[in-house]
């Protein structure tokens, strides 16, 4: 191989490395954007006004979760605040707990989250329930019944 061919090959390798670094950064940014959308699926149009799914999540929460987790996901003497829990709990982990339930034994106290995997009205609207609670947890939605965004 001549010196010119070595030089050309070196330039090609550098260009290919640069392209792969740029493409890798782009793919990483897309993955981060996807994660952001996945973890925060709600849409807030105005103060306490949300998309239909998030509004529906409020209604479903009131029907199935409020008894234990209290009004607006704020917690009660029976169960923890989901508003606080979702500050660190990721969406897939939330889904896992709702579907399969959980039992915690800490300092002699036992808490049980029953499985809702068999409850059709919870499973069909699990994404909506998560959306409502995540909007509350992120401070984007206040307490009380939200309004729906105009279509």
N, C-alpha and C positions, 0 to 999 in steps of 0.2 A: 504494500500500500504506500502510495506517495505521501509526502508531507501535506499536500493540498487536500488529499482524501481524508487524512487523519484530522485535519482542521475542520473540514466539512462535517465529518462524523461527530466531532466534539460539539459543533454548533447545533447539530440536529439533536443530540442528546440533551443539551442545555434547554433547547426550545421545548422538547418533549417533557422534561422535568418541570419547566415553568407552567406548561399547560396542565399537567397533572396536579400541581399545587393549586392552581387557580380553580380547576374543576372540583378538586377536593374541598376547597373552601366554599364553593358554591353549593355543593351537596350538603356540607355541614350546615350552612345557613338555611337551606331548604328543610333539613331535618329539624332544626331549631324552630323554624316557623311552623312546621307541622305540629310539633310538640306543643307550642303555644296555643294553636287553634284547638288541638285535642284537649288540652288541659283547661282551657277557658272557652267553652263553646257558646257562652251566652252573648247576647247583644243587648246593650242598653241604649235606648233611643233618647231618653230624657230622664230626669230625676224620677226614680221608682217606676220607670216605664221600660218594659222588656219585650223581647221577641216572644212569639207564641209558645215555643218549646219551654222557655224559662218560666213563663207564666203558667203553663200546664204543669211544670215541675212543682211550682208552689201548691197548686191544687192537689196533686198526687201526694206531696209531702204531708199536707194537712190531713189527708185521708188515711195514711199508713204509718207515718213516722212521728207525728206530733205528740201522740200519747206518751211516748217515752223520751224523745229528744227535745220536747218543749216547743213552744211557739217560735217560729222563725229560725229553727235550728239552734237556738241559744242554749240548749241543755236543760236538764232538770235533775231532781234527786235520783231519778232512775237511770239516766243515761247522759253521756257527755255532750258538750256543745259540738255540733258538727261544723258550726261556723269556725271554731278554733281548730278542730281536727283537720279540716281541709286546707289549713294554711301550710301543713306539711305532708298530708296524705295525698298521694297521687291518684289520678282517676282510676287506673287499673286496680289499685289496692282498695279503693272505695268500692268498686264493683265486686271485687272478690269477697269483701266482708258482707255486703248486702246479699249476694247470691248464696254464700255458704255459711254465713253466720260466724260468730267468734265467741270464745270463752276466755276471759282474763281472770287470773288469780293473782292478786297483788296484796301483800301485807294482810293476809287473812280475809280479804274481801273478794267476793266473786261477782263478776258482771258477765251477763250473757246477752249477746246480740243474736236473736233467732235468725235462721235462714229464711230468706224471702224468695229463694230460687224457684219455688213452686207456686208463687203468687203471681198470676198472669198480669194483673193490673200494676204490679210493681215492675216486673221484668219488661213489659212492653214499653214502659215509660222511665226506665232507669236512667237513660241519658238526660231526660228532662229534669228528673229529680236532682241529678248531679249538677246540671247547669244552674238550677235555682240556688242550690246550696253553695256552689262555687262563686256565684255572683255575690251572695251574702258574705262569704268568707273574704273575698277580695275587696269588700267595702264598696262595691259598685251598686248594691241594692240595699235599701234600708229595710227596716222592720215593717210588718203589715202587708196587706194584700197589694201586690204590684198592679200596675196598669199594663195593658197590652199596647205595643207599638202599632201605629196605623199600618195596614197591609201594604 
